Amino acid sequence: MTSGLTIRPAAPGDLQAIAAIYNEGLRGRGATFETRERAAADVAGWLGDPRHPVLVADDPGEIVGWIAASTYRTRECYAGIAEFSVYVASTARGRGVGDALMAAFLPACEAAGLWKVLARIFPENAASLALCARHGFREVGVYRRHGKLDGAWRDCMIVERLLGEATIGVEAGEDARG
Ligand SMILES: CC(C)(COP(=O)(O)OP(=O)(O)OC[C@H]1O[C@@H](n2cnc3c(N)ncnc32)[C@H](O)[C@@H]1OP(=O)(O)O)[C@@H](O)C(=O)NCCC(=O)NCCS
């Protein structure tokens, strides 16, 4: 891992860097269906929700990545489930930043009362799938032709990770935790 890297909760002063890193990932066309670039004001609403942790990787003084939980569904029965996104600046990828972010994020989600985090990942996104596998996510299955990006159909792999109480009683092998 990058020496001196700190993982900490995001603050308003990080919003510009968060948006810039997101936009870089979006332009790469390997991470998301989104094509509209974001400004700091667009991501400001991500902060301040105690159920949805947002962490940044501070290198130090330079934000090189972030990970954020967001609403899965608004129905109360799903209140303990969050989706997440993780983005690392291209110059900092492959050095363990995503790993460090995820290692801090999962306990933060558990402490926030979540029982599951999940994501939809393009099956071609080997780095993202490897990161999730390392942290005990289960590959649930592939949504076929889940949307179009630049006019081309793309599939999505769903990954899920149980947290806290939800891990109790899950048969060995069904949850790769630990
Ligand atoms: C996905 C992403 C967050 C991973 O962060 P990172 O800091 O580059 O990853 P790390 O260095 O912590 O490595 C995590 C794992 O991914 C693997 N990995 C990293 N880059 C890889 C690549 N280009 N191809 C395949 N595997 C890769 C590492 O080997 C490691 O796996 P291991 O634990 O089995 O050794 C980062 O590459 C990124 O921001 N990509 C663009 C945005 C994106 O796709 N976000 C995810 C949207 S779902």
PDBQT file of the ligand as one rigid body, heavy atoms in Angstrom, charges set to zero:
ROOT
HETATM    1  C1  LIG A 201     -11.470  -0.759  -9.437  1.00  0.00    +0.000 C 
HETATM    2  C2  LIG A 201     -10.497   0.132  -8.673  1.00  0.00    +0.000 C 
HETATM    3  C3  LIG A 201     -11.290   0.962  -7.670  1.00  0.00    +0.000 C 
HETATM    4  C4  LIG A 201      -9.492  -0.748  -7.928  1.00  0.00    +0.000 C 
HETATM    5  O1  LIG A 201      -8.666   0.076  -7.148  1.00  0.00    +0.000 OA
HETATM    6  P1  LIG A 201      -7.073  -0.098  -7.190  1.00  0.00    +0.000 P 
HETATM    7  O2  LIG A 201      -6.493   0.792  -6.170  1.00  0.00    +0.000 OA
HETATM    8  O3  LIG A 201      -6.614   0.072  -8.590  1.00  0.00    +0.000 OA
HETATM    9  O4  LIG A 201      -6.930  -1.646  -6.776  1.00  0.00    +0.000 OA
HETATM   10  P2  LIG A 201      -5.848  -2.309  -5.810  1.00  0.00    +0.000 P 
HETATM   11  O5  LIG A 201      -4.484  -1.871  -6.218  1.00  0.00    +0.000 OA
HETATM   12  O6  LIG A 201      -6.259  -2.090  -4.402  1.00  0.00    +0.000 OA
HETATM   13  O7  LIG A 201      -6.038  -3.838  -6.190  1.00  0.00    +0.000 OA
HETATM   14  C5  LIG A 201      -7.211  -4.544  -5.816  1.00  0.00    +0.000 C 
HETATM   15  C6  LIG A 201      -7.248  -5.851  -6.554  1.00  0.00    +0.000 C 
HETATM   16  O8  LIG A 201      -7.472  -5.586  -7.956  1.00  0.00    +0.000 OA
HETATM   17  C7  LIG A 201      -6.439  -6.186  -8.729  1.00  0.00    +0.000 C 
HETATM   18  N1  LIG A 201      -6.188  -5.299  -9.848  1.00  0.00    +0.000 N 
HETATM   19  C8  LIG A 201      -5.792  -4.005  -9.786  1.00  0.00    +0.000 A 
HETATM   20  N2  LIG A 201      -5.723  -3.512 -11.031  1.00  0.00    +0.000 NA
HETATM   21  C9  LIG A 201      -6.068  -4.503 -11.877  1.00  0.00    +0.000 A 
HETATM   22  C10 LIG A 201      -6.217  -4.596 -13.281  1.00  0.00    +0.000 A 
HETATM   23  N3  LIG A 201      -5.995  -3.534 -14.069  1.00  0.00    +0.000 N 
HETATM   24  N4  LIG A 201      -6.612  -5.777 -13.810  1.00  0.00    +0.000 NA
HETATM   25  C11 LIG A 201      -6.867  -6.837 -13.022  1.00  0.00    +0.000 A 
HETATM   26  N5  LIG A 201      -6.777  -6.801 -11.663  1.00  0.00    +0.000 NA
HETATM   27  C12 LIG A 201      -6.369  -5.661 -11.116  1.00  0.00    +0.000 A 
HETATM   28  C13 LIG A 201      -5.260  -6.265  -7.785  1.00  0.00    +0.000 C 
HETATM   29  O9  LIG A 201      -4.334  -7.253  -8.194  1.00  0.00    +0.000 OA
HETATM   30  C14 LIG A 201      -5.943  -6.624  -6.512  1.00  0.00    +0.000 C 
HETATM   31  O10 LIG A 201      -6.327  -7.983  -6.569  1.00  0.00    +0.000 OA
HETATM   32  P3  LIG A 201      -5.705  -9.048  -5.548  1.00  0.00    +0.000 P 
HETATM   33  O11 LIG A 201      -6.187  -8.629  -4.205  1.00  0.00    +0.000 OA
HETATM   34  O12 LIG A 201      -6.303 -10.320  -6.019  1.00  0.00    +0.000 OA
HETATM   35  O13 LIG A 201      -4.234  -8.926  -5.713  1.00  0.00    +0.000 OA
HETATM   36  C15 LIG A 201      -9.716   1.073  -9.629  1.00  0.00    +0.000 C 
HETATM   37  O14 LIG A 201      -9.027   0.301 -10.568  1.00  0.00    +0.000 OA
HETATM   38  C16 LIG A 201     -10.576   2.089 -10.356  1.00  0.00    +0.000 C 
HETATM   39  O15 LIG A 201     -10.838   3.162  -9.831  1.00  0.00    +0.000 OA
HETATM   40  N6  LIG A 201     -11.046   1.771 -11.582  1.00  0.00    +0.000 N 
HETATM   41  C17 LIG A 201     -11.867   2.708 -12.362  1.00  0.00    +0.000 C 
HETATM   42  C18 LIG A 201     -13.203   2.947 -11.688  1.00  0.00    +0.000 C 
HETATM   43  C19 LIG A 201     -13.940   1.651 -11.455  1.00  0.00    +0.000 C 
HETATM   44  O16 LIG A 201     -13.970   0.764 -12.286  1.00  0.00    +0.000 OA
HETATM   45  N7  LIG A 201     -14.617   1.587 -10.295  1.00  0.00    +0.000 N 
HETATM   46  C20 LIG A 201     -15.409   0.456  -9.919  1.00  0.00    +0.000 C 
HETATM   47  C21 LIG A 201     -16.798   0.634 -10.431  1.00  0.00    +0.000 C 
HETATM   48  S1  LIG A 201     -17.803  -0.776  -9.991  1.00  0.00    +0.000 SA
ENDROOT
TORSDOF 0
